[in-house]
């Protein structure tokens, strides 16, 4: 679910994986494919880059789990 949410926000911001990597040095492709675990600090950087709070990032997770 985390990978799907990262991709959703990236696409919403009309950014490519390459552009995200060049701007942040974070490999979004690996995250979106679920090939890389994400630390809290990396997730925080992703949220900051995509202009969403951590609360916004996780807001739909509860709905999915129910």
Secondary structure, DSSP 8 states (H G I E B T S, - for coil): -HHHHHHHHHHHTT--HHHHHHHH---HHHHHTT-S---HHHHHHHHHHTT--HHHHHTTHHHHH-
